């Protein structure tokens, strides 16, 4: 499975939002500057996250974005699914309840795909946004550090 920039940058933006929106909404411009990401791209990502119910927009001169839920209630899986869709690296008709695969009864590889899918989903659903905020607090990243990061 390979995540697109939507998932990678969107997760970074949401961590930034969690760190900086405790008292006031956070503007796209400020997230863009801190994360070195395009404002236009961030607007698209925030729109998707808003549609998924993870962020809310606040209008006005002091407007911006805030989290729609507590950081302990937002999982990495919630964020990635909102931006990427399904996280399953393999689509296997044999795993579907209605079947659709003629070889399903004798196919042993479907169990491999099922285990991989379950493992990915379990992992991203267990990591919560508050854990990532805590982890990011252990080391302050500078612009130079972030520039070397391809995530």
Secondary structure by P-SEA (a helix, b strand, c coil): ccccaaaaaaaaaaaaaaaccccccccaaaaaaaacccaaaaaaaaaaaaaaccbbbbbcccbbbbbccccccccaaaaaaaccccccccccccccccccccccccccaaaaaaaaaaaaaaaaaaccaaaaaaaaacccccaaaaaaccc
